[in-house]
Structures are given as structure tokens and as C-alpha cells.
Amino acid sequence: MFLEALGSALLGFALAWAAVHRLSGRLPARGRVLVTGSLGAVFGALVTHGALGPGHFLATLTGAVAVAAVLLSLLLRPASRRLRRSAAV
């Protein structure tokens, strides 16, 4: 279980780091994103390990990455758009 938690934390951190570099303008502070990715992945590993039981290392890491991605997507802000006004108004 320790290796699953450590591996999932590293995968969550890597996913959050990639999100920060790819979507930096749409995310909050870098530290908050990195912590959310790591803790979300550990929580996802815990839930997946509890559901599947021991012996499913790759499935546990897949569940961890999925939960981390969902939590990181909740941090995204909408892209800034210019308001378009109709010529008739």
C-alpha cells in the first residue's frame, strides 16, 4: 500500500505540474494546484484500493490519476472571452 500511495502522489504531482504549465492562465496559484493534484491522487488510490483490494497495482494507479484529473478540472476557470455585442443593439 505504501508504494501505491507514493506512486499515486508522484503521478498526481506530475499531472498537476503538466496542468500548471499547459493551463497556467486558467488555474489558481501553482502551490494550490500541485497540492490538489497530489492529494487527489492519494485519495483516489485509497478509494480504488479499498474497492478492488490488494494486488491491483496498475488499476489503483489508474484510479488515482482519474480522481486527480477530476479534482484538477474543478479548479479550472472559464477562458476569458471578449463580449460580442450585436450591431442592432
Steps between C-alpha positions, in 0.01 A plus 500: 500500500789735570635469146153560359463817707846625408453418132161663489629815672778525244260444210259760640785747541614438142146545370459824696839626382401435139169678556676802652730531202230437242212701653675751727264787416187304591614349832546651848837523675760238406533364855129440534489310171801281587358412843157429355645267238711309750235466770232419245711216363567361848129515579421331167751225577345448841149472358608275213706277728204472737268405215728253322709366785871418496675371191369752247793740481443641150125530548558688826736744328249546218227583751735740675578688178131513410400656833790746484398606149140553611607713797735705283223559249291649779766768550480623140353840438318583178712638219477875472281599210434840360137598508349528155228749458248495223504790255123533542520579872 
